[in-house]
Amino acid sequence: MSIKKLKPFISVAGIMLLLASAAMGYFSAQRLSSIIPASDYEDKGVYSFVPVRVLPVQVENTGATGRARRMNPTKTVYVVHYRDTSKKGYQWKFQAATRETGQKIVNQRIAVERRVLSIPADKHSYITIESEETAESYTAKLQQKNIMILAFSGIYILLYAATWGVILMKRPRKEAPAS
């Protein structure tokens, strides 16, 4: 296959990647600006959570494309529900690969240690994170992830613009006809 036949596909792929990169950069910047500062979390401590049930949940089918997505706009995932053993009312959910895997987790009733961080500004809101994490490490990890996405998006946009700049500079210029 010659390079001339591939040019239209390369151009379309480049434009699609440019649009995807711009969208990822935009949403990453939005998420970065909406991260709650570590100082706004109140550490409630580490709690033990035990699995109590597995339930099917319908979610958007983001893995399929084209006709498969139109025919199956949702898919079923299985969520294992955990409750804290101290009866404070904290819950945590984990998405299992299959119903059988989720049921196996529930049947084993193995306790999981999770740190609970409450959000005082948002009444009765809390998150659970790994027990060894802190509010600072959790927010730092979120910030790092979003900064990396933003950086890669920006790099691609700059490379795309630079590539087109080089292409346009190399094209021969048409001179205006002399009158």
C-alpha positions in Angstrom: 0.0 0.0 0.0 1.4 3.3 -1.0 1.8 6.3 1.3 -0.6 8.3 -0.9 -3.4 5.9 -0.2 -2.7 6.2 3.5 -2.7 10.0 3.7 -6.4 10.4 4.1 -6.5 7.8 6.9 -3.6 9.4 8.6 -5.2 12.9 8.4 -8.5 11.6 9.8 -6.8 9.7 12.6 -4.8 12.8 13.5 -7.9 14.9 13.6 -9.7 12.3 15.7 -6.8 12.1 18.1 -6.7 15.9 18.2 -10.4 16.1 19.2 -10.0 13.3 21.7 -6.9 15.0 23.2 -8.7 18.4 23.4 -11.7 16.7 25.1 -9.5 14.8 27.6 -7.5 17.9 28.4 -10.7 19.9 29.0 -12.3 17.3 31.3 -9.0 16.7 33.1 -8.7 20.4 33.8 -12.3 20.4 35.1 -11.6 17.5 37.4 -8.3 19.0 38.5 -10.1 22.2 39.5 -12.9 20.3 41.4 -10.6 18.2 43.6 -11.4 18.8 47.2 -8.3 19.9 49.1 -6.9 17.5 51.6 -7.5 20.0 54.4 -11.3 19.8 53.7 -11.4 16.1 54.6 -11.9 14.8 58.2 -10.1 11.5 58.8 -12.6 9.2 60.7 -10.0 6.4 61.0 -9.6 2.9 59.6 -12.6 0.6 59.7 -13.1 -3.0 58.8 -15.7 -3.7 56.1 -17.3 -7.1 55.4 -19.1 -8.0 52.2 -22.8 -8.4 52.7 -24.3 -9.0 49.3 -23.7 -8.8 45.5 -26.3 -7.1 43.3 -26.5 -6.6 39.6 -26.4 -3.0 38.4 -27.2 -1.7 34.9 -24.5 0.7 33.6 -23.8 2.4 30.3 -22.0 0.1 27.8 -18.9 2.1 27.1 -17.0 -0.9 25.8 -19.0 -1.5 22.7 -19.1 0.6 19.6 -21.3 1.1 16.6 -24.1 -1.4 16.1 -23.2 -3.4 19.3 -23.6 -0.3 21.4 -26.9 0.7 19.8 -28.3 -2.8 20.3 -26.9 -3.1 23.9 -26.8 0.5 25.3 -26.4 -0.9 28.9 -24.6 -3.8 30.4 -24.9 -5.6 33.8 -22.1 -5.4 36.3 -22.0 -7.0 39.7 -21.4 -4.8 42.7 -20.3 -6.2 46.1 -21.7 -4.2 48.9 -19.6 -3.9 52.1 -20.6 -2.6 55.5 -18.4 -1.5 58.4 -18.3 -4.0 61.3 -18.5 -1.2 63.9 -22.1 -0.4 62.9 -21.4 3.3 62.2 -23.3 3.0 58.9 -20.3 3.3 56.5 -20.6 1.4 53.3 -18.2 0.6 50.4 -18.9 -0.8 47.0 -16.6 -2.9 44.8 -17.3 -4.0 41.2 -16.7 -7.7 40.8 -15.8 -9.2 37.4 -18.7 -11.7 37.5 -21.7 -12.6 39.7 -19.8 -15.8 40.7 -16.7 -13.9 41.7 -18.9 -11.4 43.7 -20.8 -14.2 45.4 -17.5 -16.0 46.3 -16.3 -12.8 48.0 -19.5 -12.5 50.0 -19.4 -16.2 51.0 -15.8 -15.9 52.2 -16.8 -12.8 54.4 -13.1 -11.6 54.5 -12.9 -8.2 56.2 -11.2 -5.4 54.3 -9.6 -2.4 56.0 -10.5 1.0 54.6 -9.9 4.5 55.8 -13.0 6.7 56.0 -12.7 10.4 55.1 -15.7 12.6 55.7 -16.5 15.8 53.9 -17.8 18.2 56.6 -18.8 20.8 54.0 -21.1 18.3 52.4 -23.4 16.9 55.1 -23.3 13.1 55.6 -20.8 12.6 52.7 -17.7 10.5 53.0 -15.3 8.4 50.8 -13.3 5.3 51.6 -9.7 4.9 50.5 -7.0 2.3 51.1 -6.2 2.0 54.8 -2.5 3.1 54.3 -3.5 6.2 52.4 -4.1 9.6 53.9 -6.2 12.6 52.6 -3.0 14.2 51.4 -1.8 11.1 49.5 -5.3 10.6 48.1 -5.6 14.1 46.7 -2.0 14.1 45.5 -2.6 11.0 43.6 -5.8 12.5 42.0 -3.9 15.7 41.1 -1.0 13.7 39.6 -3.3 11.6 37.5 -5.1 14.6 36.1 -1.9 16.6 35.5 -0.5 13.7 33.5 -3.6 13.5 31.3 -3.5 17.3 30.8 0.2 17.2 30.0 -0.1 14.4 27.5 -3.1 16.1 25.9 -1.2 19.3 25.6 1.9 17.6 24.2 -0.2 15.9 21.5 -1.9 19.2 20.6 1.4 21.0 20.3 2.9 18.2 18.2 -0.1 18.2 15.9 0.2 22.0 15.5 4.0 21.8 14.9 3.5 19.0 12.4 1.0 21.1 10.4 3.4 24.1 10.7 6.2 22.1 9.1 3.9 20.7 6.4 2.7 24.2 5.5 6.2 25.7 5.5 7.5 23.0 3.1 4.7 23.5 0.6 5.7 25.5 -2.4 4.1 28.9 -2.5 2.1 30.0 -5.4 3.3 33.3 -6.7 0.7 35.9 -7.7 0.7 36.4 -11.5 2.4 39.7 -12.6 0.0 42.2 -14.1 
